């Protein structure tokens, strides 16, 4: 949920630790801190600086009370146990041990109970108990390395840990179980970080720790052990992404930058899945998915959280209409608990931007335990899901820094539509002419998204009125019902305006009771076979005083002239690809409403980019 960075170096580390934390701000956080081992003559001292709120507050604290050393760890915290204040902020200390932690220690209560007779706890966190475990083990005579290894075996839960110990010269300890952690390799120093972005200015040579791994890192060595304490070698990945990917450039916010990157990000997605030159979809064989053939699959289970789940709901329509392949869609946090009846010849496909979402990862593992094939559609191929699934499918959106997903969503949609077409071809449900038409529509997406972005100033004007509302409704039918859900989510998460998305035909079954004079209703209705029905639903709320914003195409605007209070005209687009284009309008609408209200667009309250706890 939070961010970690650590450095075992030969030069002062504080400034670089703080810079690393700044690159992790996209994850969301409510406090920040650093800890270093400072040398005072022949003696060493474990010291820390922490602050509630933004990293700028931590910088002020460090300016007032300088702290530096050659070995250090740093952390941005998003509160799970204990209030977001300085006392509960990481790093946590216990005796000689300084520790940072992402995740949740599920058995911390019992561990704390066992230790409380000999230990004094000063925070409300689950994390502090880990520091006490390590320090207690060292008091019994164990080395720092052995104390760390022993303590890991007592923990239940998900975690990534970074540990430094006063008196254990130059060693940085790290571990991961259920929460991502990477090691960066440098010259005469080495690093740990939550991901490659955290290490972007420090190292391009990255080792991704695997599930259960732990490591001892010094300036000139990296020792890695598996969950059974056996020494192991892990591959070194060369990260070629530019640090510019984590910069806003000339944009006011990362979210706006990423909205405008969508013509390019969707192009990258298409490059992987489509043979545009021959107007053909790449088959599972061409995608090098050995062992996967859609003609042998009887059902697909799509599992995801949040925005990714809405992409999955859109994909359900595509797979069933284009490939005649039945699809179940589950919210990941519900999937394994409802104990679904999974059939043998099915595949479970999880969808996640980060590839680390705890609930989605648990669903993937549940399906594997049931003996099913699994696929992971992810933006980070080296993520846990990307590595553990039978088939890893990239969305190729590039780094997404804003907490509210934008380009990852449209790339997820693009990849899922491509896979639905692939399934349709392999199952013989569409012919060559239909395939060609769908590919032509897909390859127009970057251009059509760019055209949609020219509506930005018009959308900004419409958003000012929306930002004044206390409640808003989004309506859609068919493929655009999930888009209505996503539009409402975007408005809620960054502007804090309450919004709900509904299938337009459901209005008369309850929600219409909430419509009153002036209630904003955003209707997503390109001209398709359901257009007339959607317009009827639009009129139902209009007669009850709702203020209608209709998002449609030129033909739809002509057919509804005078019916809506405002009409946003999108480019002409095929029925199948319309959700990808229309997604841009609801993203911009939410963005400008949030800016007008003055909220923290890139780091909305209570939210985090990578949700690595259940």
C-alpha positions as CSV (number, residue, x, y, z in Angstrom):
1,X,0.0,0.0,0.0
2,X,2.9,2.3,0.8
3,X,6.4,2.9,-0.4
4,X,9.8,1.7,0.7
5,X,13.3,2.7,-0.3
6,X,16.6,1.8,1.3
7,X,20.3,2.4,0.5
8,X,23.4,0.6,1.6
9,X,26.1,3.0,0.4
10,X,29.4,4.7,0.7
11,X,28.0,8.3,0.4
12,X,25.4,10.1,2.6
13,X,22.0,8.7,1.8
14,X,19.4,11.1,3.3
15,X,18.8,13.3,0.3
16,X,18.5,10.4,-2.0
17,X,16.1,8.6,0.3
18,X,13.8,11.6,0.3
19,X,14.0,11.9,-3.5
20,X,13.1,8.2,-3.7
21,X,10.1,8.8,-1.5
22,X,8.9,11.6,-3.8
23,X,8.9,9.1,-6.7
24,X,6.6,6.9,-4.6
25,X,4.1,9.6,-3.9
26,X,1.8,8.2,-6.6
27,X,1.0,5.2,-4.3
28,X,-0.8,7.5,-1.8
29,X,0.3,8.1,1.8
30,X,-0.5,10.0,4.9
31,X,2.9,10.2,6.6
32,X,6.6,9.7,5.8
33,X,9.9,9.1,7.5
34,X,13.5,8.1,7.2
35,X,16.0,6.3,9.5
36,X,19.8,6.2,9.1
37,X,22.7,4.8,11.0
38,X,24.8,7.8,11.8
39,X,28.5,7.5,12.7
40,X,29.7,9.5,15.7
41,X,33.4,9.0,16.0
42,X,33.9,5.3,16.7
43,X,30.3,4.9,17.7
44,X,27.1,4.5,15.6
45,X,23.6,5.7,16.4
46,X,20.2,4.7,14.9
47,X,18.2,8.0,14.3
48,X,15.1,8.9,12.4
49,X,13.0,11.8,11.2
50,X,9.2,11.4,10.7
51,X,6.3,13.7,9.8
52,X,2.6,13.5,9.3
53,X,1.2,14.5,5.9
54,X,3.3,15.3,2.8
55,X,7.0,14.7,2.2
56,X,7.5,18.5,2.3
57,X,6.8,18.2,6.0
58,X,9.5,15.6,6.4
59,X,11.9,17.8,4.5
60,X,11.3,20.6,7.0
61,X,11.9,18.2,9.9
62,X,15.2,17.1,8.4
63,X,16.2,20.7,7.8
64,X,15.5,21.5,11.5
65,X,17.2,18.3,12.7
66,X,19.7,17.1,10.1
67,X,20.3,13.3,10.0
68,X,22.6,11.5,7.6
69,X,24.5,8.3,7.3
70,X,25.7,5.7,4.7
71,X,23.0,3.2,5.5
72,X,19.3,4.1,5.6
73,X,15.6,3.3,5.0
74,X,12.6,5.4,4.2
75,X,8.9,5.0,3.9
76,X,5.6,6.6,2.9
77,X,2.7,5.2,5.0
78,X,-0.9,4.8,4.3
79,X,-2.6,4.0,7.6
80,X,-4.1,0.6,8.2
81,X,-3.4,0.1,11.9
82,X,-3.3,3.2,14.0
83,X,-4.1,6.8,13.2
84,X,-2.1,8.7,10.6
85,X,0.3,10.6,12.9
86,X,4.0,11.0,13.6
87,X,4.0,8.4,16.3
88,X,2.6,5.7,14.0
89,X,4.7,6.8,11.1
90,X,7.5,4.5,9.9
91,X,10.3,3.7,10.4
92,X,9.6,2.0,13.7
93,X,12.3,1.3,16.3
94,X,12.8,-1.4,18.9
95,X,16.2,-1.4,20.6
96,X,18.8,-1.5,17.9
97,X,16.3,-2.3,15.1
98,X,14.9,0.2,12.6
99,X,12.2,-1.1,10.3
100,X,9.8,-0.1,7.5
101,X,6.9,-2.3,6.3
102,X,4.3,-2.5,3.6
103,X,1.3,-4.8,4.1
104,X,-0.5,-6.2,7.2
105,X,0.8,-8.5,9.9
106,X,-2.3,-10.5,10.6
107,X,-1.1,-12.2,13.8
108,X,0.4,-9.1,15.4
109,X,-2.1,-9.2,18.3
110,X,-0.9,-12.6,19.5
111,X,2.7,-11.7,18.9
112,X,2.3,-8.5,20.8
113,X,0.7,-10.4,23.7
114,X,3.6,-12.8,23.9
115,X,6.1,-9.9,24.0
116,X,4.4,-7.3,26.2
117,X,5.8,-8.7,29.4
118,X,9.3,-7.8,28.3
119,X,8.7,-5.1,25.8
120,X,7.2,-1.6,25.7
121,X,5.1,-0.8,22.7
122,X,4.7,2.9,21.8
123,X,2.5,2.8,18.6
124,X,-0.9,1.5,17.5
125,X,0.6,-0.3,14.5
126,X,1.0,-4.0,13.6
127,X,4.5,-3.1,12.3
128,X,6.1,-2.3,15.6
129,X,5.9,-5.9,16.7
130,X,8.2,-7.1,13.9
131,X,11.0,-4.7,15.1
132,X,10.6,-6.1,18.7
133,X,10.7,-9.7,17.4
134,X,14.0,-9.1,15.7
135,X,15.5,-7.1,18.6
136,X,14.4,-9.8,21.1
137,X,16.0,-12.5,19.0
138,X,19.2,-10.6,19.0
139,X,19.1,-10.2,22.7
140,X,19.0,-14.0,22.9
141,X,22.4,-14.1,21.2
142,X,21.4,-14.5,17.5
143,X,23.2,-12.5,14.8
144,X,21.2,-9.8,12.9
145,X,20.9,-12.1,9.9
146,X,19.7,-15.1,11.9
147,X,17.4,-12.9,14.1
148,X,15.8,-11.5,10.9
149,X,15.3,-15.0,9.4
150,X,13.9,-16.4,12.6
151,X,11.4,-13.5,13.0
152,X,10.1,-13.9,9.5
153,X,8.9,-17.4,10.3
154,X,6.7,-16.1,13.1
155,X,4.8,-13.7,10.9
156,X,1.4,-14.3,9.3
157,X,0.2,-11.9,6.6
158,X,1.4,-9.9,3.7
159,X,4.5,-7.8,3.9
160,X,7.6,-6.2,2.4
161,X,10.2,-5.3,5.0
162,X,13.3,-3.1,5.0
163,X,15.5,-3.4,8.2
164,X,18.6,-1.7,9.5
165,X,20.3,-2.7,12.8
166,X,22.6,-0.5,14.8
167,X,25.9,-2.4,15.3
168,X,25.3,-4.7,12.3
169,X,27.8,-2.9,10.1
170,X,26.5,-1.9,6.6
171,X,23.8,-4.5,6.3
172,X,20.4,-3.8,4.9
173,X,17.8,-6.6,5.4
174,X,14.8,-7.1,3.1
175,X,11.9,-9.6,2.7
176,X,8.8,-10.0,0.7
177,X,5.7,-12.1,1.2
178,X,2.6,-11.0,-0.6
179,X,3.8,-7.4,-1.1
180,X,6.3,-6.4,-3.8
181,X,9.9,-5.5,-3.2
182,X,12.9,-5.1,-5.6
183,X,16.6,-4.8,-5.2
184,X,18.6,-2.3,-7.2
185,X,22.3,-2.9,-8.0
186,X,24.8,-0.1,-8.1
187,X,28.5,0.7,-8.1
188,X,29.8,0.3,-4.5
189,X,26.3,0.5,-3.2
190,X,23.0,-1.3,-3.5
191,X,19.3,-0.5,-2.9
192,X,15.8,-1.8,-2.1
193,X,12.6,-0.2,-3.3
194,X,8.9,-0.9,-3.6
195,X,9.2,-1.0,-7.4
196,X,11.5,0.1,-10.2
197,X,10.1,3.6,-10.2
198,X,11.4,4.1,-6.6
199,X,14.9,3.1,-7.9
200,X,14.7,5.0,-11.2
201,X,17.5,7.5,-10.5
202,X,19.6,5.0,-8.6
203,X,19.8,1.8,-10.7
204,X,18.7,0.3,-14.0
205,X,19.7,-3.3,-12.9
206,X,16.8,-4.7,-10.8
207,X,16.2,-8.0,-9.0
208,X,12.6,-8.7,-8.2
209,X,12.3,-10.7,-5.1
210,X,10.0,-13.7,-5.4
211,X,7.3,-14.8,-3.0
212,X,8.9,-15.7,0.4
213,X,12.4,-14.4,-0.5
214,X,14.5,-12.5,2.0
215,X,17.9,-10.8,1.4
216,X,21.0,-9.3,3.1
217,X,22.3,-6.3,1.1
218,X,25.6,-4.5,1.6
219,X,27.5,-2.0,-0.5
220,X,29.2,-4.8,-2.5
221,X,27.0,-7.9,-2.1
222,X,23.5,-9.2,-2.3
223,X,22.6,-12.5,-0.7
224,X,19.1,-13.8,-1.4
225,X,17.4,-16.7,0.3
226,X,14.1,-18.4,-0.4
227,X,11.3,-19.1,2.2
228,X,13.2,-22.2,3.4
229,X,16.4,-20.2,3.9
230,X,18.2,-21.8,1.0
231,X,20.6,-19.5,-1.0
232,X,19.1,-18.7,-4.4
233,X,19.9,-16.7,-7.5
234,X,17.3,-14.4,-9.0
235,X,17.5,-12.9,-12.5
236,X,18.7,-9.4,-13.1
237,X,16.3,-7.3,-15.1
238,X,17.5,-4.2,-17.0
239,X,14.9,-1.5,-16.6
240,X,15.0,0.8,-19.6
241,X,12.1,3.1,-18.8
242,X,13.0,6.8,-18.6
243,X,12.6,8.7,-15.3
244,X,10.6,11.2,-17.5
245,X,7.8,8.7,-17.2
246,X,7.5,9.8,-13.5
247,X,7.5,13.5,-14.3
248,X,4.5,15.7,-15.0
249,X,6.2,17.7,-17.8
250,X,4.0,20.7,-18.8
251,X,0.8,19.2,-17.3
252,X,-0.7,20.4,-14.1
253,X,-1.3,16.9,-12.8
254,X,-0.1,13.3,-13.6
255,X,-3.7,12.4,-14.2
256,X,-4.1,14.9,-17.0
257,X,-0.7,13.9,-18.5
258,X,-1.8,10.3,-18.5
259,X,-5.2,11.1,-20.1
260,X,-3.3,12.8,-22.9
261,X,-1.0,9.9,-23.2
262,X,-3.8,7.6,-24.2
263,X,-3.4,7.7,-28.0
264,X,0.2,6.5,-27.5
265,X,-0.5,4.0,-24.7
266,X,-3.4,2.4,-26.7
267,X,-1.0,2.2,-29.7
268,X,1.5,0.3,-27.5
269,X,-1.3,-2.1,-26.5
270,X,-2.4,-2.7,-30.1
271,X,1.1,-3.4,-31.2
272,X,1.2,-6.4,-29.0
273,X,-2.1,-7.9,-29.9
274,X,-2.8,-6.8,-33.5
275,X,-1.2,-7.5,-36.9
276,X,-2.3,-4.2,-38.2
277,X,-0.5,-4.6,-41.5
278,X,-2.5,-7.7,-42.4
279,X,-5.6,-6.6,-40.6
280,X,-5.6,-9.7,-38.5
281,X,-5.6,-10.4,-34.8
282,X,-2.6,-12.2,-33.4
283,X,-3.5,-15.8,-32.4
284,X,-2.6,-17.3,-29.1
285,X,0.2,-19.1,-30.9
286,X,1.5,-15.8,-32.3
287,X,1.3,-14.3,-28.8
288,X,3.5,-17.2,-27.6
289,X,0.8,-18.4,-25.2
290,X,1.7,-22.1,-25.5
291,X,-1.1,-24.2,-24.1
292,X,-3.9,-21.7,-24.5
293,X,-6.4,-22.1,-27.3
294,X,-9.8,-20.4,-26.9
295,X,-11.6,-23.1,-28.9
296,X,-11.0,-25.5,-26.0
297,X,-12.3,-23.1,-23.4
298,X,-16.0,-23.3,-22.2
299,X,-16.0,-20.4,-19.8
300,X,-13.9,-17.4,-18.8
301,X,-13.9,-16.0,-15.3
302,X,-12.7,-12.4,-15.2
303,X,-11.7,-11.2,-11.8
304,X,-10.6,-7.7,-10.8
305,X,-11.1,-4.7,-8.5
306,X,-12.3,-1.2,-9.0
307,X,-11.6,0.3,-12.4
308,X,-10.2,-3.0,-13.7
309,X,-13.4,-4.7,-12.7
310,X,-15.4,-2.3,-14.9
311,X,-13.0,-3.1,-17.8
312,X,-13.9,-6.7,-17.1
313,X,-17.6,-6.0,-17.2
314,X,-17.3,-4.4,-20.6
315,X,-15.2,-7.4,-21.8
316,X,-18.0,-9.7,-20.8
317,X,-20.2,-8.2,-23.6
318,X,-17.3,-8.5,-26.1
319,X,-16.4,-12.2,-25.3
320,X,-20.0,-13.3,-25.4
321,X,-21.0,-11.3,-28.5
322,X,-17.8,-11.7,-30.6
323,X,-16.7,-15.2,-29.5
324,X,-19.9,-16.8,-28.1
325,X,-17.8,-17.5,-25.0
326,X,-19.7,-17.4,-21.6
327,X,-18.0,-15.0,-19.1
328,X,-18.4,-14.6,-15.4
329,X,-17.2,-11.3,-13.8
330,X,-16.3,-11.2,-10.2
331,X,-15.1,-8.5,-7.8
332,X,-11.8,-10.1,-6.6
333,X,-12.6,-9.5,-2.9
334,X,-15.7,-11.7,-3.3
335,X,-14.5,-14.3,-5.7
336,X,-12.9,-17.0,-3.5
337,X,-15.3,-16.3,-0.5
338,X,-18.4,-17.2,-2.5
339,X,-16.7,-20.5,-3.4
340,X,-17.6,-20.3,-7.1
341,X,-18.5,-23.5,-9.1
342,X,-15.5,-23.6,-11.5
343,X,-15.7,-25.9,-14.5
344,X,-12.7,-27.9,-15.7
345,X,-12.4,-26.4,-19.2
346,X,-12.4,-22.8,-18.1
347,X,-9.8,-20.1,-17.5
348,X,-9.6,-17.5,-14.8
349,X,-8.2,-14.2,-16.1
350,X,-7.3,-11.6,-13.5
351,X,-7.0,-7.9,-14.5
352,X,-4.8,-5.5,-12.5
353,X,-2.7,-2.5,-13.4
354,X,0.0,-3.2,-10.8
355,X,-0.2,-7.0,-10.8
356,X,0.1,-6.8,-7.0
357,X,-3.5,-6.1,-5.9
358,X,-3.9,-8.4,-2.9
359,X,-7.5,-9.5,-3.4
360,X,-6.9,-10.2,-7.1
361,X,-3.7,-12.1,-6.4
362,X,-5.6,-14.2,-3.9
363,X,-8.2,-15.0,-6.5
364,X,-5.5,-16.0,-9.0
365,X,-4.0,-18.4,-6.4
366,X,-7.5,-19.8,-5.5
367,X,-8.1,-20.7,-9.1
368,X,-4.7,-22.3,-9.4
369,X,-5.5,-24.4,-6.3
370,X,-8.6,-25.6,-8.0
371,X,-6.5,-26.8,-11.0
372,X,-7.6,-24.2,-13.5
373,X,-5.6,-22.4,-16.1
374,X,-4.9,-18.8,-15.2
375,X,-4.0,-15.6,-17.1
376,X,-3.0,-12.2,-15.7
377,X,-3.6,-9.1,-17.7
378,X,-1.2,-6.6,-16.1
379,X,0.7,-3.5,-16.7
380,X,3.8,-4.8,-14.9
381,X,4.9,-8.0,-16.4
382,X,7.5,-8.7,-13.6
383,X,4.7,-8.3,-11.0
384,X,3.7,-11.2,-8.8
385,X,0.6,-11.9,-10.9
386,X,2.6,-11.7,-14.1
387,X,5.1,-14.3,-12.8
388,X,2.6,-16.6,-11.1
389,X,-0.1,-16.9,-13.7
390,X,0.1,-19.6,-16.4
391,X,-0.2,-16.8,-19.0
392,X,1.0,-13.2,-18.6
393,X,-0.7,-10.7,-20.9
394,X,0.6,-7.2,-21.0
395,X,-1.4,-4.0,-21.4
396,X,1.7,-1.9,-22.2
397,X,0.2,1.3,-20.9
398,X,3.6,2.5,-19.4
399,X,4.0,3.8,-15.8
400,X,0.7,5.2,-14.4
401,X,1.4,7.6,-11.5
402,X,-2.0,9.2,-10.8
403,X,-3.9,7.1,-8.3
404,X,-7.1,7.3,-10.4
405,X,-6.5,5.0,-13.4
406,X,-6.9,6.4,-16.9
407,X,-4.5,5.1,-19.5
408,X,-4.4,1.7,-17.8
409,X,-8.2,1.5,-18.1
410,X,-8.2,2.2,-21.9
411,X,-5.3,-0.1,-22.4
412,X,-7.1,-2.9,-20.4
413,X,-10.2,-2.4,-22.6
414,X,-8.0,-2.5,-25.8
415,X,-6.3,-5.7,-24.7
416,X,-9.5,-7.3,-23.6
417,X,-11.3,-6.5,-26.9
418,X,-8.2,-7.8,-28.8
419,X,-8.5,-11.1,-26.8
420,X,-12.2,-11.3,-27.5
421,X,-11.5,-11.0,-31.2
422,X,-8.8,-13.6,-30.9
423,X,-11.3,-15.9,-29.1
424,X,-13.9,-15.2,-31.8
425,X,-11.4,-16.2,-34.6
426,X,-10.1,-19.3,-32.8
427,X,-13.6,-20.5,-32.0
428,X,-14.8,-19.9,-35.5
429,X,-17.6,-17.5,-34.4
430,X,-16.5,-14.6,-36.7
431,X,-15.4,-14.9,-40.3
432,X,-12.4,-13.2,-42.0
433,X,-14.5,-10.2,-43.1
434,X,-15.8,-9.6,-39.5
435,X,-12.3,-9.9,-38.1
436,X,-11.0,-7.4,-40.6
437,X,-13.7,-4.9,-39.7
438,X,-13.0,-5.2,-36.0
439,X,-9.2,-4.8,-36.6
440,X,-9.8,-1.7,-38.7
441,X,-12.0,-0.3,-35.9
442,X,-9.3,-1.1,-33.3
443,X,-6.5,0.5,-35.3
444,X,-8.5,3.8,-35.5
445,X,-8.5,4.1,-31.7
446,X,-5.4,6.2,-31.2
447,X,-6.6,8.8,-33.8
448,X,-10.2,8.8,-32.4
449,X,-8.9,9.2,-28.8
450,X,-6.8,12.2,-30.0
451,X,-9.9,13.7,-31.6
452,X,-11.8,13.2,-28.4
453,X,-9.1,15.1,-26.5
454,X,-9.9,18.2,-28.5
455,X,-13.2,18.4,-26.5
456,X,-11.2,19.1,-23.4
457,X,-12.1,22.8,-23.1
458,X,-15.7,22.1,-23.7
459,X,-15.7,19.4,-21.1
460,X,-14.0,21.7,-18.6
461,X,-16.9,24.2,-19.0
462,X,-19.4,21.4,-18.4
463,X,-17.5,20.2,-15.4
464,X,-17.9,23.5,-13.5
465,X,-21.6,22.9,-13.2
466,X,-21.1,19.2,-12.2
467,X,-18.7,20.2,-9.4
468,X,-21.5,22.2,-7.7
469,X,-23.6,19.1,-7.3
470,X,-23.9,17.0,-4.1
471,X,-25.0,14.0,-6.1
472,X,-24.8,12.9,-9.7
473,X,-25.9,9.9,-11.8
474,X,-24.4,8.2,-14.8
475,X,-26.6,6.1,-17.1
476,X,-25.7,3.6,-19.8
477,X,-26.9,0.5,-21.5
478,X,-25.2,-2.6,-22.9
479,X,-21.4,-1.9,-23.2
480,X,-21.9,1.5,-21.7
481,X,-23.5,0.4,-18.4
482,X,-20.0,-0.5,-17.0
483,X,-18.8,2.8,-18.4
484,X,-21.4,4.5,-16.4
485,X,-20.1,2.7,-13.3
486,X,-16.6,3.8,-14.1
487,X,-17.7,7.4,-14.7
488,X,-19.3,7.5,-11.3
489,X,-16.2,6.0,-9.7
490,X,-13.9,8.6,-11.3
491,X,-16.0,11.5,-10.0
492,X,-16.2,10.0,-6.5
493,X,-12.6,9.2,-6.1
494,X,-11.0,12.5,-7.2
495,X,-13.7,15.1,-6.6
496,X,-15.5,13.5,-3.6
497,X,-18.8,14.3,-5.3
498,X,-21.2,11.4,-4.6
499,X,-22.1,9.7,-7.8
500,X,-23.8,6.5,-8.9
501,X,-23.8,4.6,-12.2
502,X,-26.8,2.6,-13.3
503,X,-28.1,0.5,-16.2
504,X,-30.5,3.0,-17.7
505,X,-33.3,0.5,-17.8
506,X,-33.1,0.1,-14.0
507,X,-34.1,3.6,-13.2
508,X,-37.8,2.9,-12.8
509,X,-36.9,0.1,-10.3
510,X,-35.9,2.4,-7.6
511,X,-33.1,4.9,-8.4
512,X,-35.5,7.4,-10.1
513,X,-36.8,8.2,-6.6
514,X,-33.6,10.1,-6.0
515,X,-34.0,12.4,-9.0
516,X,-34.9,16.0,-8.0
517,X,-34.7,19.4,-9.6
518,X,-31.2,20.1,-10.9
519,X,-29.7,16.6,-10.3
520,X,-27.0,16.1,-12.9
521,X,-27.4,13.0,-15.0
522,X,-24.7,12.0,-17.4
523,X,-26.1,9.8,-20.2
524,X,-23.5,7.8,-22.2
525,X,-25.3,6.9,-25.4
526,X,-23.6,6.5,-28.8
527,X,-25.9,5.6,-31.6
528,X,-26.4,1.9,-31.5
529,X,-29.3,-0.6,-31.3
530,X,-30.0,0.5,-27.7
531,X,-29.9,4.2,-28.4
532,X,-33.7,4.8,-28.6
533,X,-34.3,2.9,-25.3
534,X,-31.6,5.0,-23.6
535,X,-33.2,8.2,-24.8
536,X,-36.5,7.1,-23.3
537,X,-34.8,6.6,-20.0
538,X,-33.2,10.0,-20.4
539,X,-36.6,11.6,-20.9
540,X,-37.9,9.9,-17.7
541,X,-35.4,11.7,-15.6
542,X,-35.6,15.0,-17.5
543,X,-39.3,15.3,-16.8
544,X,-38.5,15.0,-13.1
545,X,-36.1,18.0,-13.2
546,X,-32.8,16.3,-13.9
547,X,-30.1,18.3,-15.6
548,X,-29.0,16.1,-18.5
549,X,-25.5,15.9,-20.1
550,X,-25.7,13.6,-23.1
551,X,-22.5,12.1,-24.4
552,X,-23.2,10.8,-27.9
553,X,-22.2,11.1,-31.5
554,X,-23.3,13.5,-34.3
555,X,-26.2,11.3,-35.3
556,X,-27.3,10.9,-31.7
557,X,-27.1,14.7,-31.2
558,X,-29.4,15.3,-34.2
559,X,-31.9,12.8,-33.0
560,X,-32.1,14.3,-29.5
561,X,-31.9,18.0,-30.4
562,X,-33.4,20.0,-27.6
563,X,-33.8,17.1,-25.2
564,X,-30.6,17.5,-23.2
565,X,-29.4,20.5,-21.3
566,X,-25.9,20.0,-22.8
567,X,-24.6,17.6,-25.5
568,X,-21.1,16.4,-25.9
569,X,-20.5,15.1,-29.4
570,X,-17.8,12.4,-29.7
571,X,-16.2,11.2,-33.0
572,X,-17.9,8.5,-35.0
573,X,-16.8,5.2,-33.8
574,X,-17.7,1.5,-34.2
575,X,-20.2,0.0,-31.7
576,X,-17.5,-2.4,-30.3
577,X,-14.8,0.2,-29.8
578,X,-17.0,3.0,-28.5
579,X,-16.3,2.4,-24.8
580,X,-12.6,3.0,-25.3
581,X,-13.3,6.4,-26.9
582,X,-16.1,7.4,-24.5
583,X,-13.9,6.6,-21.5
584,X,-11.8,9.6,-22.3
585,X,-14.8,12.0,-21.9
586,X,-15.7,10.7,-18.4
587,X,-12.1,10.9,-17.3
588,X,-11.8,14.5,-18.3
589,X,-15.2,15.3,-16.8
590,X,-14.1,14.0,-13.4
591,X,-10.7,15.6,-13.7
592,X,-12.0,19.1,-14.3
593,X,-14.6,18.8,-11.6
594,X,-11.9,17.9,-9.2
595,X,-9.6,20.7,-10.2
596,X,-12.5,23.2,-9.9
597,X,-13.1,21.9,-6.4
598,X,-9.4,22.1,-5.5
599,X,-8.9,18.5,-4.4
600,X,-5.6,16.7,-4.6
601,X,-6.2,15.1,-8.0
602,X,-3.2,12.8,-8.2
603,X,-3.4,11.6,-4.5
604,X,-7.0,11.6,-3.5
605,X,-7.7,11.2,0.2
606,X,-7.9,7.6,1.6
607,X,-6.8,6.0,-1.6
608,X,-3.6,4.3,-2.8
609,X,-2.3,3.3,-6.2
610,X,-1.3,-0.2,-5.4
611,X,-3.6,-1.9,-2.9
612,X,-1.4,-4.7,-1.5
613,X,-3.5,-5.5,1.5
614,X,-6.8,-7.4,1.6
